[in-house]
Amino acid sequence: MADKEKKKKESIFDLSKYIDKPIRVKFQGGREASGVLKGFDPLLNLVLDGTIEYMRDPDDQLKLTEDTRQLGLVVCRGTSVVLICPQDGMEAIPNPFIQQQDGYG
């Protein structure tokens, strides 16, 4: 029973390395926001500070415009989070699923 409780509390995401760093979050429905990650829980509820929402084009809801809205300190519900990425960009890594073709052909 202790093993089940331990597994339940363990998250597959390690967001602790992004604490106090700017991140960008995409939500179900197409909304996007960025802010400094202040906290999170195993359900992926996020606390962001200095949050900016990127406004969508009224004619095409899938397109973002240059307009933004300052939101400040917000709590993002984990069930609506689709994507989390660092604001500074990402580091490219080799694709582990592609087999090397050295020696073939």
Contacts in CASP RR format, 6 or more apart in sequence:
PFRMAT RR
TARGET T0000
AUTHOR 0000-0000-0000
METHOD contacts of the structure
MODEL  1
MADKEKKKKESIFDLSKYIDKPIRVKFQGGREASGVLKGFDPLLNLVLDG
TIEYMRDPDDQLKLTEDTRQLGLVVCRGTSVVLICPQDGMEAIPNPFIQQ
QDGYG
8 42 0 8 1.000
9 42 0 8 1.000
10 42 0 8 1.000
11 42 0 8 1.000
11 44 0 8 1.000
13 44 0 8 1.000
13 84 0 8 1.000
15 37 0 8 1.000
15 39 0 8 1.000
15 40 0 8 1.000
15 46 0 8 1.000
15 84 0 8 1.000
18 37 0 8 1.000
18 84 0 8 1.000
18 86 0 8 1.000
19 37 0 8 1.000
19 38 0 8 1.000
19 39 0 8 1.000
20 36 0 8 1.000
20 37 0 8 1.000
20 38 0 8 1.000
21 36 0 8 1.000
21 37 0 8 1.000
21 86 0 8 1.000
21 87 0 8 1.000
21 88 0 8 1.000
22 34 0 8 1.000
22 35 0 8 1.000
22 36 0 8 1.000
22 37 0 8 1.000
22 86 0 8 1.000
22 87 0 8 1.000
22 88 0 8 1.000
23 34 0 8 1.000
23 35 0 8 1.000
23 36 0 8 1.000
23 37 0 8 1.000
23 48 0 8 1.000
23 84 0 8 1.000
23 85 0 8 1.000
23 86 0 8 1.000
23 87 0 8 1.000
24 32 0 8 1.000
24 33 0 8 1.000
24 34 0 8 1.000
24 35 0 8 1.000
24 84 0 8 1.000
24 85 0 8 1.000
24 86 0 8 1.000
24 87 0 8 1.000
25 32 0 8 1.000
25 33 0 8 1.000
25 34 0 8 1.000
25 46 0 8 1.000
25 48 0 8 1.000
25 76 0 8 1.000
25 81 0 8 1.000
25 83 0 8 1.000
25 84 0 8 1.000
26 32 0 8 1.000
26 81 0 8 1.000
26 82 0 8 1.000
26 83 0 8 1.000
27 33 0 8 1.000
27 76 0 8 1.000
27 80 0 8 1.000
27 81 0 8 1.000
27 82 0 8 1.000
28 80 0 8 1.000
28 82 0 8 1.000
30 56 0 8 1.000
30 61 0 8 1.000
30 62 0 8 1.000
30 82 0 8 1.000
31 53 0 8 1.000
31 54 0 8 1.000
31 56 0 8 1.000
32 53 0 8 1.000
32 54 0 8 1.000
32 64 0 8 1.000
33 48 0 8 1.000
33 51 0 8 1.000
33 52 0 8 1.000
33 53 0 8 1.000
33 54 0 8 1.000
33 71 0 8 1.000
33 74 0 8 1.000
33 76 0 8 1.000
34 48 0 8 1.000
34 51 0 8 1.000
34 52 0 8 1.000
34 54 0 8 1.000
34 87 0 8 1.000
35 48 0 8 1.000
35 49 0 8 1.000
35 50 0 8 1.000
35 51 0 8 1.000
35 52 0 8 1.000
35 87 0 8 1.000
36 48 0 8 1.000
36 49 0 8 1.000
36 50 0 8 1.000
37 46 0 8 1.000
37 47 0 8 1.000
37 48 0 8 1.000
38 47 0 8 1.000
38 48 0 8 1.000
38 49 0 8 1.000
38 73 0 8 1.000
39 46 0 8 1.000
39 47 0 8 1.000
40 46 0 8 1.000
40 47 0 8 1.000
43 78 0 8 1.000
43 79 0 8 1.000
44 78 0 8 1.000
44 79 0 8 1.000
44 81 0 8 1.000
45 75 0 8 1.000
45 76 0 8 1.000
45 77 0 8 1.000
45 78 0 8 1.000
46 75 0 8 1.000
46 76 0 8 1.000
46 78 0 8 1.000
46 81 0 8 1.000
46 84 0 8 1.000
47 73 0 8 1.000
47 74 0 8 1.000
47 75 0 8 1.000
47 76 0 8 1.000
48 72 0 8 1.000
48 73 0 8 1.000
48 74 0 8 1.000
48 76 0 8 1.000
49 72 0 8 1.000
49 73 0 8 1.000
50 70 0 8 1.000
50 71 0 8 1.000
50 72 0 8 1.000
50 73 0 8 1.000
51 70 0 8 1.000
51 71 0 8 1.000
51 72 0 8 1.000
51 73 0 8 1.000
51 74 0 8 1.000
52 68 0 8 1.000
52 69 0 8 1.000
52 70 0 8 1.000
52 71 0 8 1.000
53 68 0 8 1.000
53 69 0 8 1.000
53 71 0 8 1.000
54 64 0 8 1.000
54 65 0 8 1.000
54 67 0 8 1.000
54 68 0 8 1.000
55 64 0 8 1.000
55 65 0 8 1.000
55 67 0 8 1.000
55 68 0 8 1.000
55 69 0 8 1.000
56 62 0 8 1.000
56 63 0 8 1.000
56 64 0 8 1.000
56 65 0 8 1.000
57 63 0 8 1.000
57 64 0 8 1.000
57 65 0 8 1.000
END
